[in-house]
């Protein structure tokens, strides 16, 4: 209505979104209970964002077998005095379970938030001034514990959320569809790992008791997968468990500034290294764990735009004129071609088919609103063919698309498609996710891979290698000698 004005500053997560209803109610003549009003608005979102057609498209067009569904820790009603959360979303989760049952899709929900915030990010439900785990695992006055590790009140509330949600899934006869469960999303790297491991053990026991001994359980990696070697490696108690990692190229400036080939090389080198850093039985990392395995629970095709800063522009545009900037944004053919290669490289890498330590991945997100964040939109990617349908369980992506290194060299290094946002000069280069871009393959745009191969002379480069391959083929045809096995044929992929 004409009396309804945009909130400023705009809400950035569930805490400020729902708090906005409290603030608006207190500053107006409205007699409505703010939480009742908030729940009414949230029901509109819950009822309309995920549709029955979406689930059909995921299955038919994307051949999706599993979906990951983030849940707030408050969804079953654990809301304390002064917390702005509202419940009411559970019935829509139950509806989603029914839709997925009809399509033959399994659901692996996770508890995405935590009381006090497990990381200080907006995705925790409560954005803090700085990223930290201290609001969740910090010890308070309640120090009772039956273990050597003291669990805070907020950690205990998270355990209660695991209990309440998994029990409701079991009581609702949903375990035929809900076959996996994530106990906590992205605790920050300053968490006390002793507390997190004790939480993992207790949450695991609760989830398995309620969901069954065959339920898949996935746990967070604290942004450092190698910390978890030797953890839950036994097959007897911890089969069908997974260490979950999330990889993005957009949350630090240095990766956002890479060229197209460098982005692919960064996947082949940095992301692969993180993927295969765990989980093993031995210190030499030669024997994959018989218990816990790996999944990459979040990644996307976004590569040059910091989504938080872009959201500032989008929301400012909505406040100013009622429309979202770039709502009808189109992606150029050249950019789509790169996105296809970028996606294929990540699929190949995150499956890590050659090591046996990884069991799959989830793309984040299944759809987006508007064009500003199109590269996060799985359904749009399917429609525009820069995301391929998921291969069947018996086919590795590497068999379809070649190795990650193959994909580097079929990628055009046209930097005109890179539109780094925001201006890097305006940002702190010491972002906590910042990494040193010093890998030879990344720095050289893949050219260091040619070093030491036949034909590697000054000025010869990769195209010289191709020429040498052609000459070798001609030599084979005319001399009819056995074909050498030095090179792997790379199949042409339509993009």
N, C-alpha and C positions, 0 to 999 in steps of 0.2 A: 504494500500500500504506500501512499504518499508519505505516511508518517513513519515508515520503516526505513531507517537509514543504515548503510553499511557500518559494521563495527570497525573501529580504528583504535589501535592496530588490529589487523584481522586475526582471527584464530589460526593457530598453527598446528594444533593437535587436539585431542579429545578434552584435555584439561581446560584450555582457553576457549575452545568451542562451547563447551557446556557452561563454563563460567560466564560466557557472554550473555546467556539467558538470565542468569542471576543478576548480572549488572544492569541489563536492560530493564528487567522487572523492577529493580529498586529505584531506577531513575525515571520511571513512567507512572502513569495512573493505573496501569494494569493491575487487576486483582488476581490474575492467574498465578498459581503456584509455578515458580520458574522451572522446577524439575518436571512438572507435568507438561509444560509448554515445550521443554527441551525434548522430552520423550516423543511428543507428537511430531516434531520436526525430524527427529532421528528415524522414526518409523517410516516417514516418506522416503528417506534415503535407503533404509534397509529393504523396503518393499520394491524399490525400482532399480537400484544400481545393478544387481545381478539378476538376469532374466532367464527364463526357461530356454529361450533361443540361444543365449550365450553358451549354455551347457551343451546343447546339441551341436553347436558350431565347434566347440572345443573337441568334442568326440569325433565328429564326421570330418571336419576340415583339418584339424590338427592331430588327430589320432592320439589325443591325450588320454593317458591311463590313470593319472593321479593329479589331484589338485591340493595345494597347501592353503589353508584358510586361517588367517590370523584372528585370534580371539583376545578380547580384553580380559584382564584378570578379574574384573568386576562383573562379568556377564551373568553370573549366578546370584548376584545381589550382595556381595561382600563390599559394602560402601560405608565408610565411616563418616562421622560428623565432620563437616567442613570439606569433604571431597565432592566435587561436582558431578561425578559419574552418574549415568542413569543406566538401569538395566532395561530389559525388554527385547534384546536382540536374539535371544535363544530360539524363539519360535521360527525365526527366519533361517537360522542355522539348521533347524530340523527340516524346514522346507527344502533347503539346499541338499541335505542328505537324501531326501526322497527323489529329487531330480537326478542326482548322480547315480542313485540306485537304478533308475530307469534307463540310464545311458551306459551303465557298466563302468563308471568312473569311481575310483577309490579316493577317499579324503584323508589327508594327513594334517589335521589342524595343529596349530601351535599356540601356546600362551605368549602373546606378543609383547605384553606389558608387564610391569611389576610395581607393587606399592613402593613409593619412594624413588622410583626410576632406577633401572639396572644399568643405565648408560648415559643418562642425561640428554638423549636424543628425543626428537619429536615422536619417533616410532615407539617409544616406551610409554606413551600416553601423557607424559609430562616433561616438556622441554625445560632443561635447567640452563644456567648461565654458562656452564662448562661441562664437557663430557666427563662423567665419573660414575662409578658403581657405588660410591660411598652411601648414597641415600637408601640403597637396598641392603648391602651387606654390612654396613656400619653397625657396631654393637651399641645397643641402647640399654635402658634400665632392666629390661627383661632378659636376664642372662641364664635362665634355666635351660639345661640341655643334658641329654643322656649320652652325649658323645664327647670326645676330646675337643671338638670344635664348637665354639659358641655361635649359635644361629640367632640373628636379630629377629625382632618381631615381624619385620617386613619379609624376611626370608620364610618365616613360618606361615605368613599369609599367602605367599606364593605356593607353598606346599598344600595349603588348604584349597587354593584354586585348582591345583592338579587333582586333588581328591574330589572336589565338588563337580568339576567338569567331566572327568573320566567316569565318575559314578553315574552322572546323568546320561552320558552316552550309552553306558551299559544298560541302565534301567529303561532307556528309550528304545532298546533293541536295534541299535545303530551299528553294532560292531561288524556287521557284514559289509558295511561301506566304510566306516571309520576304522581303517586297518593300521594306522600309524598315528603317533602323537609326539609333538615337540614340547618339551617341558619348560623352555624359556628361550626368548629370542635375544641374541646379541648382548650379553653382559659385557661391560667395557673391560679393557685390558688391565685396569687397576683393581679389578675384583680380587679378593683373597681367594686364591685357587683352592685352598683347603676348604673354605666355606662352600665354594661352588661344587667341588667334588662330593662333599657331604650332602648338599642339596640334590645333586644328580643321583646319588645312591638312594636317598629316601624317595625322591620323586619317581625314580624308575620302579621301585618296589610298589608304590601306590598305583602307578599306571598299569603295570603288568597284573596286579591283583584285580583291578577293575575291568581291564580290557581283554585280559587273557594272556597266557604265556607266549603266544605267537605274535602278539602285537609288536609292530615296529616302533622303536623309541629312538628319537633323535635329540641330540644335545648340542649346545653351542660350543664354538671353539675359542671364544675370547679373543678373536682376531689373530690367533697364532696356533695353527694346527699342530706344529711340531711339539708343543707342550704336552700333547696327549698320547704320545707313543708309550706303550706299556699299560695303558688304561683300558680296562674292560676287554682284554684280548682273548679271554677264555670263551670257548664255544658253548660250554655247558650252560652258563647263566646269561651270557651276553650275545648270543647269536641274534641276528636281526636288529642290531643297534647301529646307530650312525652318528658320526661326527659331522656337524653341519657348518659349512663355510659360506661366506657371501663375498662376491667379487664385483667391484664396479670400477670404471675408469674415470668417473666424473667428480668424485668427492675430494680430489686433490688437484692442484693446478698442473703439476708436471705431466701426469698422464693425459689431461685434457688437451695439452698442447702438442701431442704427438701427431705425426703424419699418419695417413691411412695404413701404410705398411708397418709403421712402427707400432700402431695399435695391435695389429695382428701379431707382430713379433713379441709384444709385451704379454699377450695371451700365451704364446708358445713358451716363453721363458719364465716370466714372473708368476703368472697364474698357474702354470703347470707345476712349477717348483712348490708352490703352496699346496697344491692338490696332492701331490705325491709325498709330501713331508710326513704324512701319517696315513694309515696306521699299520704298524708292523709289530711282529713278535720279538725281533732282535734289534740290537743297537745299530747293526750295519744296514738295516732297512732292506733286507733281502727276502724276508719271509712275511708276507701279508698276514695281518691279524686274523685269527680264526673266529674272533668275536666281532668287535666293532669294525665297521667299514666307513666309507666316506660318502657324503652327498654334498652337492653344491646347491644350497637351498634358495639362493637368490643370485641372479645376474640379469643383465639386460643388454639391449643393443645401443643404449645411449653412450656417447663417447666424448662429446665436446661441450656439454652444457651442464652447469651446476644447477640442479633442479631447484634447490632452495632459493637461489637468487632469481631464477626465472619465474618462480612462483610469486616473488615480490612484484614483478612487472605485471603478471597476469592479474593479481588481485587489485593492484593499483588501477589497472584499466577497467576492471569491473566496477570499482568504487567510483571512478570518474564518469563513465558513460554507460555502464550497465552491460557491457560486452567484454568478453575475454579476448585479449590480443592473440593473434595467430590461431584463432579457433578453427579456421578452415585451411590451415597451413598444408601445403602439398610438399612432398619430398621429391627432389629432382631424380632423374634416372641414374645419374652418376652416383649420387649419395645412396640410392637404393642398392646399386651394385656393390658398393662397399659394405653396406649393412648386411647383405647376404653373406659375404665372405667373413665378416666379423662374427656373425652368428654361427656359421659353420665351424670356424676356428674354435669358438668357445664350446660348442657341442662336442667336437673331437677331443678337446683338452679336458673337459670336465668329466667325460666318461673314462679317461685314462685307461683305455682298454688294454694297453700293453703291460700295465703294472698289477692289475687285479685288486687295487685298493679302493676304487670308487664304484659306486653302485647307481649313480644317476644324478639328475639335477631338476630343479624347478625354476622356471622363468618368472621374473617379477616385472610386470604384473599382467594379468590376463586381459585387461582393457583399461583405457584411460579416457578422460573427458576432454575433448578438444584436441587441437593439433600441436600445441606448444610442447607437449610431452609425448609425441607420437612414437618415439623410439622405445618407449617403455610398454607399448601396446602390442601384446602377443596376437590378438585377433586381427588387428590392422596389419601386422606383419605378415600373417597368413594370407590375408586378402590381397596384399600388394606383392606377395612372393619374395619378400626379403627375409622371411622366416619360413623354412621348409617344414612340412609335416614331420612329426617325430617318427623315426624309424621303428620298426617292430623290435621286440625284445631280443630277437636272434640276430639282429643286424647292427653292427657297430657303425657309428658315424664316420669313422676313419675309412671304412670300406666304401662309403658312398662319396666322400668329399676329399679323400686323400689325407695326408698328414698335415699337421699345423704348418710345417715348413712349406709344404706344397702350396698351401693357401696364401702364404706370404707372397709368393712369386706370381700368382695369378691375380693379385690385387694391384690395381692401378694406384700409383702413389701421388695422385692428383690432389694437392693440398688446397685447391680451391673449394673442396667440399667441406673443409674443416672451418667451423665458425665458433671459435672458442668464446665462451660466455661464462662469467663476466670478464672484463679486461683484466688480464693477469697482474698488471701493475698495481691494481687496487687491492690485492689480497696478500695475506700473510703467507709467505712461502714455506713456513714451518708448520703447516697443518699437520695434525697428528697422524694422518694417513699418508703424509708425504713420503715418497721413496726416492732414492737416488737412481736416476735413469742412467746407469753406467754399464749395463749389459751390452756386450759387443754386438749381439744380433739386433738389439733394439736400436742402439746408437747408429749402426751402419745401415739401417733400413733393410736388414736381412742380408746385405752383401757379404758379411763376414762368413756366412755359410758356404760361400763359394771358395773361400781360402783353402788351398791345398788340394783342390779338385783338378782334374785334367783341364788344361786350357786356362788356368788361372794366371794370367799375365797382365801387366799394366795395360789398361784400356780394354781388356778382353771382357771381363765381367760376366754377368748372367747370360746376356745374349750371345756371347761367345760360346758359352757352355751349350746353349741350344744349337748353335751352328755346328759345334763339335758332335753333338748327338746326331744331327742330320747326316753329317759326313760318315759317322760310324754306321748309320743305317745303310747308306749307299754302299759302303765297304762290304757290309754283310750281304747285300743283294747281289753284288757282282762276284764276290769271292765264295759265297754260300758256305761261310764258316759258322760254327755254333755261335749263337747270340750271347754276348757278355751279359752278366747280371749286375753290373755296377750301378745301374740306375733303375728307378721304379717309374713305370709309365704313369703319368697323371691324366686321369680322364677329364674331358671337358665338361664343365658344369654350366648349365644355362642359368643366367642371373638376370 
